[in-house]
Amino acid sequence: MDVRVGDVLTLKKPHPCGGRDFDVLRVGMDFRIVCKKCGREVMVPRSKIEKNIKKIIRAEDNE
């Protein structure tokens, strides 16, 4: 799966605050993502996040 820093991920399961959209800050064996609704940063293993991605909005599309 091709996810890059700056992309926005829409996940299947919402964050406890209710937000589903996350900005990608770091990509590797685990992802550092930040919730767009509450601003909380979360580290998630690659295997877990790849199963939960619903949609990827590319960084070029956000500008």
C-alpha positions in Angstrom: 0.0 0.0 0.0 1.4 3.4 -1.0 0.9 5.8 1.8 3.1 8.9 2.0 3.7 11.6 4.6 1.1 14.4 4.2 -1.7 12.1 3.0 -5.0 12.0 4.8 -6.4 8.6 5.7 -10.1 7.9 6.3 -10.4 4.9 8.5 -13.2 2.4 8.9 -13.3 2.7 12.7 -13.6 6.2 14.3 -11.2 7.6 16.9 -12.9 7.9 20.4 -13.6 11.6 19.7 -15.6 10.6 16.7 -13.2 11.7 13.9 -12.4 9.3 11.0 -9.8 11.5 9.2 -6.1 11.4 10.1 -3.0 13.2 8.8 0.1 11.0 8.2 3.2 12.3 10.0 5.5 9.3 9.7 5.6 6.1 7.6 7.6 2.9 8.3 6.9 -0.2 10.3 4.4 1.8 12.2 2.6 5.0 11.2 2.4 8.2 13.3 -1.0 9.7 12.5 -2.8 12.7 14.0 -6.6 13.0 14.3 -7.9 16.0 12.3 -10.8 16.5 14.8 -9.1 16.5 18.2 -5.3 16.7 17.3 -4.3 13.6 19.2 -1.2 11.8 17.8 -1.2 8.0 17.6 1.4 5.4 16.7 -0.2 2.4 14.9 1.5 -0.7 13.5 1.5 -0.9 9.7 -0.3 -4.3 9.7 -3.2 -2.9 11.7 -3.6 0.4 9.9 -3.5 -1.2 6.4 -6.6 -3.3 7.3 -8.5 -0.3 8.5 -7.9 2.2 5.7 -11.1 3.1 3.9 -9.8 5.9 1.6 -6.5 7.7 1.0 -6.6 11.4 0.0 -3.2 12.3 -1.6 -1.2 15.3 -0.3 -1.3 16.8 -3.9 -5.1 16.8 -3.8 -5.2 18.7 -0.5 -3.5 21.8 -1.8 
